[in-house]
Amino acid sequence: MNTSVTSPRPASPIVSLPGSLINLFSRIPDSLIALIGRFSIAAIFWKSGQTKIEGLAIDLVSGDFQFGWPHLSESALELFRSEYQLPLLPPELAAPMAAFGEHLFPILILLGLATRFSSLALLIMTMTIQIFVYPDAYPTHGVWAAVLLVLIARGPGVVSIDHWLAKRYSAR
């Protein structure tokens, strides 16, 4: 009986390309994904918050800066009275709460400080907007929710104050 052992033929480049790409994609650092997600979601909520106030305008991307004491705009209050109409909160409370949250939580997320809790706050805001304000905007809100859930589940990554604090205080 003649048994010859044949070595396997090398896969053609076309056949091995998907595996190579998957291997390459799997090397994308979670911290890079978190950093891009943090910047992106912070920008969305910050820009929305900026539409609700007057007296302070900060847009790092366009370079527009106006420094002053921020206050709620009358147009924001009117939006909460007429268009948004949240069921449990009066507009006089909901509008400043939204403006404050859309400024505070993006700053914290951008710094990577209390990232998971800030992301949870913005996820709750996103769900509120989706359910009570713009129920047809689920594709947009779904993307926001996905980014926020990644930050809640995985954290802000190594380029963050949270990471620095965890490293500093876990060593003790």
Summary of the structure (lengths in Angstrom):
residues: 172
radius of gyration: 23.2
end to end distance: 69.2
largest distance: 93.0
contacts: 448
relative contact order: 0.13
helix: 67%
strand: 6%
